[in-house]
Amino acid sequence: MQGGATLRLLDKADKEILKLPREVKGAIYEFQHRFRKDPHSPALHFKQLKGHAQLYSARVHKDYRALLLHAGGSEYILVAVKDRKDVYENLDRIKYQINPVSGGIEFIDLVSFEENIEATRSDKAAEPAPVPVAPPSSLFTAFTREQLLDLGVSEALLGLIWKINTEEELLVLTDHAPQLTGDVLLALHDGRSVEEVLDQITTPVAAEDEVDTTDYATALARPATQVTTEDTDLREVLEDDFWRWKIFLHPTQLKIAEHRPYSGPARVTGGPGTGKTIVALHRVRHLVERLRSGESKDVLLTTFNKNLAADLRRRLLDLAGPDVAKRVEIVNIDKLATQIVAQAADGDRRRWIDDARAVQEWQAMLDELDERRWDAEFLHAEWSHVILGMAIATRADYFRARRAGRGRNISRADRAAIWQLVERYVKRLDTMGVWTYRQVAERAARLELDRKLKREAFEAAQVSSEKLHRESGISHHPRYKHIVVDEAQDLSAAHWKMLRAMIPEGPDDLFIAGDSHQRIYGNQVSLGSLGINIRGRSHKLTLSYRTTREILRAAQGVLGDGEWDDLDDGRDDLTGYRSVLHGARPALQGYATWDAELDGIVEQIREWDDIAPAAIAVCVPERHMVAEVENRLGRARIMAASIGPDGPKVHEAVHVGTMHRFKGLEYQRMIIAGVSEGLVPAARIEQYADSDPLRYRREEKQARSLLFVAVTRARDTVRITWHGEPSRFLP
C-alpha cells in the first residue's frame, strides 16, 4: 500500500500516552501528521511485528515506538506508544481481538496490567496490618470461564481476573480494561447475578449481526469499537478533556443518546461525572439531525441557572457545530418563563427579584404588621412551593391542597391566615412593580396552558391556521418539537407545568437528565403527578469519568444515610456508583480562626504553582466569605476572581464562589473552606429542630446536597478546611 493512511486513536490508549514525557507527547503530535501523509516514509520505520497478523510498529521518537492495529485497507488504529525495548521484549504479552459478543476491537497489554496491579499490592503491603489476616480469596472464583466469556469479558484477561483479591485491584484493572470487561466485572462485584448482568450490561451493547472475529474492517465500524474520527487531531484529544465526551461515548450512554424514538418522556439519572449532561447534548444532536432541514429553533435545551445554560451552549457548539446549534433554543428556565410572560405583558414592565430579596420583603411586611407567628422563610416557601408551585388560584383550593413534605402541619384556620398574608404580600409586590421568579414561572405555566388549550381547540375544529392566528393571536403550532432538560432536579412544579404545556404528548417530547442527590434549591416534585410519565423509559448511569474514587468516597460520606427520590414517586441511591479514576485522598484541615484559615488557603494555593490558576477554585458557604477570600488572595498577589450569575468574572485566575455558584463547574484542584459547624449547615436551621422537625430534616438534607455538589466539582484534588468546630457532615 502506498499513499496516505487513516489514523485513529483507540479509547483508553490516551491513559498511558498522557503519562509519557512531554517531548514524547510532542513527537506523537508530529508523528500523526507524517503517518497520515505517508506511512511508508523511511523516517517512520513502519513494519509489521513478527508473529502478529494485524500489529505494526512505527517510529515516534528515537526511544519510542507507536503500536498500530491494521483494520484493513488504509485504516490504522493507534493502540499504544511504548519504549522500543518494551515493544520487542514483550511481544508475546500483547493481545488484541475482536470481542465475539460486542464485535468491538480490543487491545490488551498484559505487562501494563500486571505492573499496575502489582503496584497496588505493593502500596497495600507498605501499610501496617494491625492483626494477622488470612490470605485473601479471588473476587471472581465463583464464575466459570464460560460464564465470563458469554458476558463479553476479554479472554486474554481471564488469568488476571481470577487473581484479583481486592476492590482496589479490581478498580485498577477496570481502569485499563476494555469497556465491556470493566462494566461486567464491576456489576458482578456489586452483587448482580450473571443473568442480571447479561440483561443489563451485555445485551444492550451486543453486536446486532454475526461477529466474524477476523474481520477488522467491519469491527472498526461497530459502536463497540470506540475510536476517534479519521480527521481528529490527537493534540486536541490529549489536551482537551471535553474531547473524550465527544468521541468516546460509553456504549451504554450511546444507546441512550441515540435510542430510537422514545414513546414519551425519557429520563437519565446518575451521580456527578457520570455523563448525564453529555448524554443530553448527544441526544440534542440526534434529535436535530432527524429533523427536516430549516432555520427554526425546533429543540429547546434548558437548565436551571444562567451560567449552566451558557456552558451548555459552548459545549453543544464544540460537540455538534453551528449547523446543529442554530436549531436549538438554549436558555435557562427562568429566562424562558420571563420571555413568555414579557410577550404577554401588554406594557406591564415589571422588575424581577430573586428569592433572597423576596424573603426580605416578607420580613419587612411581617415587621410592619407586628406578625410573629410565622417566619418570612416559611411563608415564602409555602407561597412558592405550594400555592404557586401547584398553581392554586383560590383560598378554597388552598384548603384542599396536599402539602406532602412541607414540614409543620397547619390547620384550616392557619391556612386562612396564611392566605390572607399571601394576598397582602402579592399586593405589596404589585405596588412595587416587581415579580419574583416563582411568580413568573407560575404565570408562564398558566399562559402556556392557555396556549395549549387554544391549540387543541384549533386541532379539534380543524379551522385554518390563518383564522386562528387572526382571532386568538397565537400560532397553532407548538413552540418546540422536542425539549431536553439538564439538572432537572432543580426545576419547580410550575416550571414543569410550563414545559409540559409547551409540547404535545408523544414520541420524544421530553428528555430529562438529573440527580436528586444534587438538589440544592428545594424544588422536590413528582414528574408523574405533573403529567410527565417516565415509567419504562428511565436509565441510570453509575460510572463517574470526572472525579477520583477517593473524592467520591468522601462525597458519599457527606450525604449520610437519608433517602433520596428519583424525581418521581420512587427512591434513588448511589449503589454501584464508581469512578474510573484514582488519586489522592481528600485532605482535611482545621484552624482556630477564620483568619488563620484564610492564611491556610493562601499557603495551599502557593504550593499549587504547578498548574494554571484557572484550574484551582475556592468554595465557601456564605457570600461575605467570597469577598474575604478574594481580598486575602489579592493581598498575597494571587490573581483571584469571584463567580457571578454568568460565571467567573475573569477566566485566568483562581475562582472563588459560594457552593451554589459551583453547580455544573469543575476544577482540577479545589479548597472547600469554612466547612464549620454553624456554617455547614447554617445555624439558623437549629430553630426548627423541635418546632418543625420535618422542615429541619429537609433543610439539613439540602445542606448535605450542597456540600456533596461542592466536593464533586474537584477532578483530582480536594482540600476541606474549617475553623472552630468541624461540620457534623464531615466523615
N, C-alpha and C positions, 0 to 999 in steps of 0.2 A: 504494500500500500504506500503510495506517495501522496504528497499534498498535505492539506491541513487535517486537523482532528478535532473532535468534540471532547472536552474535558469537563467532568462533573465531580463534585465532592460528595462522598458518602456520609450520611448522618453519623454523628459521633466521632468521625475521623478528626474533627476540629479539636476535640478534647485533648488529644495527645499533641497535635500540632501547636496548640497555644502554649504548651509547656516548653517548646524548643527555644533556643537562644534567639535573641532579636535578629541577629544577622541571618540566621537560617530562615526565619519567617519572611524577612525581606527577600531572600533568594527565592522563596516559594512564589511570591508575587510575580517576580520576573520569569520564573520557570513556566508558569501557567500560560503566559503570553507566547513564549517561544514554542512551547509544545503545541499549542493550538495552531500556530502558523506552520510549523514543520516538525513533527515528532521525530523525524529521521535525521535531523541536523546532527552532524558528528559531535558537536559540543554536548549533546544531551546523553550520549552513550545509551541510547534506548535499545533494550534487548529483552527477550523472553527468558524467564528464570527456569533453570534446569528442574525438570520433574513437575512443572506446573503448566497446564494447558492454557490457562487464562491469565496468569500473573506475569507482569512485566516490571522492569525497573528502569529508571531514568535518573540522570544526574541532576540534582538540585543545587548542590554545594560540594566543595571538594571532599567533605566528610559525610555528606548525607545523600540518600537516595529516595526517590519517590517510588512507592509501590502502586501499580496501576492494574486494575482488572479490565480485561478486554471484553466488552459487551457486544461485539460484532461490528463489522464494517469499520467506520472511523470513530466509534464510540468507546471512550475510556472513562473509568471511574477512579479518582484518586482516593485510595483507602488508607494510606499511611505515609509518613515521612520518617525514615529511620537512619541511624548511624550505619554507614556502609558495612561495618564488620558484623553488626547485628543481623543485617539482611542475609548475608551469606552463611553465617554460623547457625542460624535458626530457621532455615527454610522449611525443615520438616515440622516445625511448630506453628507454621502459618496455615490457616484453614480458611476456606471460603466455599460457599454453596448457594444453591437456590433452595430456599426453605420449601419443602414439599407441601406444607399446609398453606402458608400465606402466598407462596410464589415469589417472594421478595429475595433480593440478593443480600447475602450476609457475609461479613468478613470478620475473622477471629484470629487474633494474635495471642496464642496461649501463653507465651512468655510474659507479656504485659499483664495478663490476668493473674498469673501466679505471683508475679512480683508485687502487684498491688495488694493482693490478699495477704501475702506474707508480711508486707509492711504493717498491715493492720494487726496481725498476730504479734509482731514484734512490739508494737505500741502497747498492746494489752499485757504482754509479758513484763514490760517495764513497770507496770502498776503493781503496788504491793497487794498481795492477797491476804486478807485478814484471817482466813481459816483455810485449811486444805479442802480442795473440791475434787469431785470425781471427774474423770476425763469427759469432755462434752461429747454428745452424740450428734450425728449429722441431722440437719433440719429436714432433709428430704429422703431419708432412707425408706420411708413408708411408701414412696411412689416408685412404680416399676419403670423400666426403660420404655416399654410400650406406651404407658400412660403419658409420660412426659413428651415423647415424640408425637403422639396423637394430638397433644395440646399445642404443638408447634415449637417446643424447646429445641434449640440447636444441638444436633447430635455431638458436635465437637466439644461441647461444654459439659456433657454428662459426667465425665470423670471428676471435674472440678466441683460440680454441683453436689455430688454425693459426699464431698469432703467439707462442705460448708457447715460450720458448727454454731455460728452466732449471727444475730441480725446484722451486726456491723459488717461482717464478712459478706453477707448477702447483699447489703446495700452497695458495697464496693463492686461486687460482681455485676449487679444490675446497672450500675452507673455506666459500664462499658459494654455490656452485652447487647446483642440485637434487641430491638424494642419488644417484639413479641415474647422472647425468652424472659426478659425482665418483668414484663407485666404478669406473665403466668406465674413465675416464682413468687412475686410479691403477693399475688392473690392467694396462692396455696398457703403461704406463710401466715396470711391473715385469717386462715381457718376455713376458707371456702372449699367446698368439695370439688372433686375432679369434674363432676357433671356441671356444677355452677360455673367453674372456670371455662369449661368448653362452651357453655351457652353465652356467658357474659364477656369473655375476653377473646377467645379464639374464633368462634364462629363469625362475629362481626367483621373480622379482618381476613378471613379465609378467602383464598382465590375463588372467583366465580367459575373459572374454566379449569380444565385439567392441567396440572402442572407438569411440564417437561423440565426436569432438573438439569438438563444440558443446554437449554435454550436461553442464553443470557440476554439476547436481544428482546425477547418477549418479556422476560423478567424485569428488564430495565423500565418497561412501560407500565408495570403494575404499581398501584398506590403503595404497596408494602415496601417497595424499593425507594427509600427516601434519599433523593439526591437533589443537588442544585440544578437549575436550568442550564442549558448549554451556553448561554451568554453571561452567566453570573461571574462577576469579578470576585475572586477569593479574598481580596483585601477587604471588601465590604462585608463578606460573610464573617471573617475572623475578627473584624474590628467593631462591627455593629451588632449588638445583641438582638435588635429587632429583626434582623435578617433570619435568625433561627425560626422565628414565628412565621415569617413569610414563606419559607421554603421547606422547613422540616416539620410540618404539622403532624402531630401524632395520628396514626391511623384511626384511633377512636375519635379524636377531635375532627378529623376529616370527614368521617361518616356522619357526624352531627351537622357539620357546616354545609355539607353538600348532599344532605339527605333529600330523597325525592320529596315532592310537596307534602308537608305535614297536613293532616286533615283539619287541623285547627291550631290554637295556640300551643307553642312548644317552649320548654324551659330547660336550661342547663345550669346546674349548680356546682359548687366546688370551692375549696379553700383558697386562700391567697396564692397567686402564682401558678394556678393550675391551667390557665389559658382561657378562662371564660370570655374575657374581652376579645382575645384573638379569634376565638371561635365565632363570636358575634360579628366581628369585622369580616371574616371569611364568609359568613352567612349573608352579610350585606352584599358583598361582591357577587356571590352566587345568585342572589335574588335579582340584582340589577342585570346581570348577564343573561338572565332568562326573559327579561322584558324586551318588548319591541324597541327599536332604536327611537330616540327622541331627545328632547331637551328638558322635558318636565321633570320635576323632582318627585318621583313616584314612591320613593322609600324614605321613611323617617327613621333616623338614628338618634335616640335621645338618652340622656342620663340625668343625674340629679343636679350637679353643680357646673358652673361655667368653665372652670379650668379643666375638668374632665372632658367636657364637650370639645374644648379646643384641642386637647390631646387626641381625642378620637378622630378629629378632622385631619390632624397631621398624620396619624397612623394609617388612616384609610388612603390618603394620598400616596404614602410610601408603599402600601400593600397593593393597591389596585390601580393607581394612576388617576389622572384628571378626568378621563372619559367616564369612569365609574363614579367618581366623587361628585361630578356635576349633576348626577341623577339622584343625589341623596341630600335630604334636608338634615343637617346636623346641628342640633340646638339643645340646650339644657331645658328641662321640663318646665321650670318656672318662666323662662323666657318665652317658651312656646305658648303657655297659658296667657302670658301678658300680651302677646301679639294677637291672640284670638279676642281677648277682651277689648283691647285697644281698637280693633277693627269694628267692633260693635258699640263703641262708647259714645258715638254721635257727639263728639265735642267734650265729653266728660273726661278731662285730662287730670287724672289723679297721680300722686306720687306713690311709690311702693316703699313699705318699711319692713325690715326683717323681724325675726322673732324676738331678738333682744330688745329692739325699740318697742315692739308691741307689748312685751311684758312691762316695760317702763310705763307705758300709757295705762295699762291695767292698774299698776300700783298707784299712779297719780290719781286715777278715778276713785280707787278704794280709799285713799287718804282723804280726798275731798268729801266722801260720803261717811268717813269715820267707820268704815266697814272692816271688822276684824275677824269675822267668822271664816272667810275664805281668803286664801293667799293668791297673789297675782299669777304665779306659775300654774297652780291648779286650774284656775279659771281659764287661762289661755289654752292649756292643754285640753280642757273639756270642750271649749268652744271650737278649737282647731280640729281635734281628732274625732269628737263625737258629733257635734252639731254641723260643722262644715264638712267634716270627713264623710258623714253619712247623708249629706245633703238634706238635713232636717229643716223644714221651712216653717213649721208651726209649733206652738207650745204643746199641743196635743200629741204631735208626732214625737216630741222630745220625751214626754211622759212614757211613751211606749218603747223608746229606744233601748236596745241592749248595750250595755257598757262593759262587755267582757274584757277583762284585763286592765281596766282603767283605774283600779285602786279602790279607795274607800267606797262603801255603799252609801247611797244617798236616797232619801225618802222622796215622796211625791211633793211634800212641802219644800224640801231642799231644791228640787228641780224647778219649782215655780219661782223660788228666789233667784236661782242661777239664771233662769230665762230672763227675768226682769233686768238683772245686771248685764246680761249679754245685749239686750235691746238698747240699754243706755250706752254701753260701750260702742256698739255699731254706730249709733247716732254721733257719738264723740268723734269717731274716725271720719264720718261723713262731713262733719263741721270742719275738721282739719283738712279735708280734701286728700285723705290718704287711704290706701288699702294695704292690708297685709298680704303676703304671698299666698297664704291659705285662702283668703277671700277670693283672690284672683283665680286660684285653681278651682274653687267651687263654682265660681261664676263661669269660667271657661267650660267646665263639665256640663253645666246647665245649657249653655249656648250650643255645645256640640250635640247634646242630646236632642235639643230642639231641631237642629240642623238634620240630624239623623231621621227624626220623625217626618220631617218635610220630604226628605229624600225617599223614604219608604212610601209615603203617600203618593209621591210622583210616580214611583215604580208601579204601585198598585193601580193607579188611574191611567198609566201609560199616556200621559199628556206630553207634549213636546217640551224639550229642554228650554227652548226659547221662551215659551209661555211661562214656564216655572220661574225662569230667571227674571222675567219681567214682573211677575206677580209677587214673588217672595224675596227677590234679591239674592238668591243663592243659586249655585250650580247643583244639578242633580248628581254630579259625580262625587264620590268620596274624596277626602283630601289626599289620601295616600292609598297605594296598592298593598304595601307591606309596612309594618312597624317593627323595629328592633330596639329593645330596651337594655341598656347596660346598668349595672349597680341597681338592680330592680328593688332590692330590699329597702331602699331609702325613699321610694315613692309613696305618697299618701293615697288614701282611698279616693279622694277627689281626682288626683292625677290619673288613677287607673280608670275611673269612670269617664274621664275626658278621652283617654286613648281608646277605650272600648267603643265609644260613640263615634270616633273618627273613622273607623274602618269596619265594613260589614263582616260578620262572622263567616268564616270559610277557610279554605286551604291557605296556609302560610300568612295568616292575618297578623299574628303577633309572635315574635321570637324574643324570649326573655332570659337574661343572664343575671345571676345574683347569688348572694351568700348571706344568710341571716346572721351568721356569726360576725359579720362586718356591719350590722345595722347600727348606725351612730346617731340617727335623728329621731328615733322613737316611733317611726311610722309602721306599726305592725298591722298587716291586713291579711285577709284570706282572699286569694285571687278567685276561687270558685264562687264565693259569695258576691263577687262583683261582676259575675258573668263571664269570667275568663277561665274556661275549663281546660286544664292542662293534663288531666288524668290520662295515662298511657302514652304521653308524649314528653316524658321527663328523662333527663340524662344527668349523671353525676360524674365529675372529674375528680380524681384523687391524687394525681402526681403533680407536685409543685416543681416548676422548672426555674424558679427565680431565687428562692430563699433556701439556705442550707438547712439540713435536718436538725442541726444543733439549735438554730434560731427557732425553727418550727416547734421543737420540743418546749422551749421556754415560752413561746407564744401560746401553745395549747395549755400550758400550766396556768397562764394568766386567766383563761376563760373559766376555770373552776369546773364544778360538777353540774351546772344548771342545764335545763332543757332548752332546745332551740327549735323553732318552727322551720318548715320547709317552704315558706312563702305561700303556703296553703293551709289546710287543716291537719297536716301531718307533722312528724318530728324529723329533725335532721341532726346528724352528728358528723364528726370528723374521722370515723372509723376507716382505716385504710389510707388515710391522708399521709402521704410521704413526700420526701424531697429526693430528687436525683443528685443533689449536690451535697458536698461535705465541706466543713470548715471549722473554725474555732468556736468554742463555747462562748455564749454571751458573757461579758464581764459586768459584775455588779459592784458598785462602789458607793458608800455612804459618806456624808460630810456633816460637820457640826452645824454649819450655817449655809444659807443660800449664797452668801458672798464667797465662802470657801468653795462651794460647788461651781460657781462661775469661774473661779480660778482653775478648777479642775478641768472644765470644758476647754479653756484656752490651752492648757498644758497638753491635753489629749490631741487637739487639732494640730498643734505644732508638731507632735510626734507623727502625725499622718501626713507628712510632707512628701510622700512618695506618690500621691495621686492628686488629680486636679481638685481644686476647691469645690467645683460644682458636683463632684461625686460624694460630697460629705454634707450631712444635714444635722441640725439640732432641733429636737422636737420637745415642746414644753406644754403643760396642761392649761395655762391661762395666758390671756392676751398680753397683760402687762409684762410678763416674763419674756416675751418675744423681744420687745424693745431693750430690755435689760441685757439679754444675751447679745443682741446685735451691737449695742454700745460697748460692752466689755470686749468683744472681739475686735471692734474698730479701734479701741484704745491700744490693743495689742498688735495693731497693724495687720490684722487678718480681715480680708475683704469678706463682708457678710451682707446678705440681703434677705429681707422678710418675704414671706409668701402671702400674696394677697388673693382676692377672689379670682383674678385672672392668671394666677401662677406667680412664680418668682419675679421680683421687680428687676433683678439683674441675674443673668444666667451664670456668668463666670464668677461665682462667689459661693461661699458656704451658705446654704439655705437654712433659714430659721423660721419656724412657724408653730402654731398650735396643732394639736393632734388632728383636729378636724381638717386642717389645710393639707395634710399629707395623704388624704384619701386619693388613691389612684396613682400616686407617685412612687418612685423607687430610687434608692441610692446604694452605692457600694458600702458605705460605712455610715452609721448613724449613732448619735448620742440621744437617748431618751432621758431627758433631765427633769428634775422636780417630781419624781415618782415617790412622793412622800404621803404619808397618811394625813388626811385633811385636804390634800390636793387631788389625789387619785385614790378613791373617789372624793369628790368635793365634800367638805364638811357639812354643807347645807342639807345634804340628804339625811343626816342623822336625826333631824327633827321629825322624820316620818317613820322612824323605826318602830315606835309604839302606836302613834296615832293613825298611821296608814301603812301597814306592813307590805301590802301588795305594791303600792307605789314605791316604797323603799326598795323592794327587790327588783322592780323594773328599772329604777334609776341606777342601782348598783350594777345590774346586768349590762345596761347601756354603757356604763363607765368601763366595764371589762372589755366590751367590744371595741371601745375607742382605743384602749391600750393594746389590744390584740392587733388592730389595724396598724397602729404606730410601729410596733415591734416588727411586723411582717413587711414593712417598707424596706428593710435592710436586706441587701443581697448577700453580703459576705461577712460583715462585722457589725455587731451592735453592742453598745455600752449603755447600761441602765444605771442612773445615779439618782440620789435623793439627799435631802438634808433633814436632820432630825430623825423622826421615826419612819422607817420604810413603809410603803403601801402594803396593806394586807393582801393585795393581789399578787405580790411577787412570790414566786415559788421558793 
